[in-house]
Amino acid sequence: MEVQLSGPLRAAVGNQSVVSVEARSIRELFRTLSERYPEFTVSIANGVAVAINGNVYRDDWSTAIPENAEVVLLPRIQGG
């Protein structure tokens, strides 16, 4: 699948806006990205939201990613 990365998350993957990854869940997606791009672990620690087909997931890493889904990673915005 192609994963789109927003804003500062691009720096963690070599300034790419899109990366190709095989993953069946958010957990597997994060694990694969962390293995391929070690700096991405810092992004995960800072908070990453995952949009799958327009639905945003913040903490449920067990969420399945359907085949041909649109996947966008966004830095988590801290509220106050």
Backbone bond lengths (Angstrom), bond angles and torsions (degrees), N, CA, C in turn:
res aa  C-N    CA-C-N  psi(-1)  N-CA   C-N-CA  omega(-1)  CA-C   N-CA-C  phi
1 M - - - 1.441 - - 1.518 109.21 -
2 E 1.297 116.06 157.15 1.454 121.19 174.75 1.515 108.20 -98.72
3 V 1.323 115.21 131.25 1.455 121.83 -178.91 1.527 107.78 -114.91
4 Q 1.325 115.87 125.39 1.456 121.00 178.42 1.530 108.60 -91.18
5 L 1.325 115.48 137.93 1.464 120.52 179.41 1.514 109.49 -116.13
6 S 1.322 114.64 136.95 1.451 121.30 -176.67 1.527 110.97 -103.23
7 G 1.317 115.19 145.13 1.463 123.36 170.44 1.512 116.29 46.26
8 P 1.348 116.38 -125.75 1.460 121.25 -172.97 1.533 114.20 -67.29
9 L 1.318 118.85 -14.60 1.460 120.50 177.97 1.523 111.35 -67.02
10 R 1.306 117.09 -24.30 1.470 120.98 -179.89 1.521 112.04 -62.14
11 A 1.318 117.07 -35.39 1.474 120.55 -179.16 1.520 111.32 -60.87
12 A 1.319 117.79 -31.49 1.463 122.12 -177.98 1.528 112.57 -73.67
13 V 1.327 116.97 -15.33 1.469 120.93 -179.10 1.527 111.21 -121.60
14 G 1.323 115.99 36.99 1.462 120.21 176.77 1.505 114.85 71.40
15 N 1.334 116.54 32.67 1.468 123.98 177.96 1.522 113.41 60.98
16 Q 1.315 116.61 30.98 1.459 120.81 175.94 1.522 109.26 -92.53
17 S 1.299 116.66 144.73 1.466 119.82 177.58 1.525 111.16 -92.15
18 V 1.337 116.86 -19.10 1.463 122.30 179.75 1.521 108.61 -139.86
19 V 1.339 116.39 134.63 1.462 121.35 174.14 1.521 108.51 -128.53
20 S 1.319 116.04 150.73 1.459 121.86 177.03 1.515 108.98 -97.30
21 V 1.338 116.36 128.82 1.459 121.82 -175.91 1.532 108.36 -143.67
22 E 1.329 115.99 144.88 1.457 120.37 171.14 1.523 107.55 -104.40
23 A 1.323 116.44 120.63 1.466 121.13 -179.50 1.523 108.65 -158.93
24 R 1.342 115.21 144.90 1.465 120.50 179.12 1.520 112.49 -105.00
25 S 1.346 116.57 -10.29 1.467 120.33 179.48 1.525 108.69 -146.72
26 I 1.316 115.80 167.89 1.461 119.94 177.19 1.528 109.34 -62.17
27 R 1.317 117.70 -41.95 1.472 121.36 179.56 1.535 110.72 -57.60
28 E 1.323 116.71 -46.29 1.458 121.34 179.51 1.533 110.74 -66.13
29 L 1.310 116.93 -37.42 1.462 121.38 176.89 1.521 110.24 -60.75
30 F 1.337 117.15 -49.57 1.471 120.77 -179.94 1.523 111.18 -63.86
31 R 1.331 117.59 -40.29 1.462 120.63 179.76 1.535 110.67 -63.37
32 T 1.318 116.46 -45.15 1.463 120.80 -179.83 1.524 111.21 -63.81
33 L 1.328 116.58 -44.58 1.469 119.55 179.00 1.526 111.31 -64.33
34 S 1.331 117.52 -38.51 1.466 121.12 179.54 1.519 111.79 -66.89
35 E 1.329 116.66 -36.90 1.466 120.33 177.89 1.520 110.91 -69.00
36 R 1.307 116.13 -41.52 1.466 120.65 -178.04 1.532 112.11 -77.16
37 Y 1.319 116.06 -36.63 1.471 122.40 -177.53 1.529 108.56 -129.60
38 P 1.332 118.72 87.21 1.471 121.77 -175.41 1.531 114.30 -52.33
39 E 1.327 118.59 -30.93 1.463 120.99 179.11 1.528 112.00 -65.28
40 F 1.330 116.51 -18.71 1.460 119.40 -178.68 1.526 111.78 -67.03
41 T 1.323 117.65 -22.47 1.472 120.15 178.32 1.530 110.86 -61.59
42 V 1.321 117.07 -32.78 1.470 120.91 176.56 1.524 109.58 -66.10
43 S 1.311 116.53 -41.25 1.471 120.46 178.33 1.523 110.72 -61.77
44 I 1.333 116.50 -41.77 1.464 120.32 178.85 1.525 109.75 -62.34
45 A 1.325 116.39 -44.13 1.469 120.49 179.79 1.525 111.37 -62.04
46 N 1.327 117.14 -33.92 1.463 121.37 179.58 1.524 112.28 -78.43
47 G 1.316 116.73 -17.21 1.458 121.60 178.60 1.511 113.00 109.82
48 V 1.318 115.08 121.51 1.458 121.69 178.32 1.524 107.73 -129.85
49 A 1.310 115.62 131.01 1.464 120.94 172.47 1.524 107.30 -99.90
50 V 1.328 115.48 143.85 1.458 121.36 -178.62 1.525 108.24 -117.84
51 A 1.319 116.07 123.36 1.459 120.92 174.79 1.522 108.04 -101.33
52 I 1.326 115.83 121.33 1.463 121.72 177.47 1.514 106.89 -116.84
53 N 1.321 115.07 114.20 1.467 121.05 -177.86 1.526 111.67 50.66
54 G 1.329 116.33 39.43 1.458 121.98 175.47 1.517 115.92 89.00
55 N 1.336 118.62 -9.47 1.466 121.89 177.32 1.521 108.79 -96.31
56 V 1.324 116.84 129.61 1.466 121.56 -175.37 1.525 110.26 -95.57
57 Y 1.340 114.76 130.85 1.468 122.77 177.59 1.516 107.68 -119.33
58 R 1.332 116.43 130.28 1.459 119.94 -177.12 1.520 112.98 -109.14
59 D 1.300 118.04 -38.01 1.462 119.86 -172.98 1.522 114.58 -129.95
60 D 1.298 119.40 -5.15 1.458 121.32 -177.18 1.525 110.08 -94.85
61 W 1.321 115.19 85.28 1.459 120.19 -176.51 1.518 113.08 -72.38
62 S 1.314 118.26 -9.99 1.461 120.90 179.92 1.527 111.71 -84.39
63 T 1.312 117.39 -5.12 1.460 121.58 -178.49 1.524 110.44 -58.89
64 A 1.322 115.55 129.72 1.461 121.39 178.12 1.528 110.19 -74.08
65 I 1.313 114.43 147.99 1.468 120.82 175.67 1.527 106.83 -109.32
66 P 1.335 117.25 112.87 1.464 119.79 -178.61 1.533 111.68 -66.71
67 E 1.325 115.06 155.91 1.454 119.90 175.48 1.522 109.31 -60.74
68 N 1.318 116.25 143.10 1.472 123.41 178.96 1.525 113.76 62.97
69 A 1.321 117.47 22.50 1.466 120.60 179.11 1.520 110.52 -75.86
70 E 1.324 114.76 151.43 1.462 120.30 169.96 1.529 106.26 -86.54
71 V 1.335 116.37 120.98 1.464 121.34 -176.85 1.519 108.81 -122.04
72 V 1.340 115.29 126.15 1.458 121.44 179.86 1.529 107.85 -129.31
73 L 1.319 117.22 130.42 1.466 122.17 176.52 1.522 108.47 -101.93
74 L 1.327 115.22 132.01 1.461 122.10 -177.08 1.514 109.55 -128.32
75 P 1.348 117.90 141.30 1.464 118.18 174.15 1.524 108.50 -66.51
76 R 1.297 116.25 139.70 1.466 119.91 -179.78 1.524 108.81 -70.13
77 I 1.297 115.86 134.75 1.464 121.44 178.35 1.510 107.68 -95.21
78 Q 1.307 115.93 122.88 1.464 121.46 -179.61 1.525 109.16 -81.23
79 G 1.307 115.64 130.76 1.462 120.39 178.82 1.515 110.69 -105.01
80 G 1.295 115.40 170.10 1.450 116.45 -179.37 1.440 115.32 -146.36
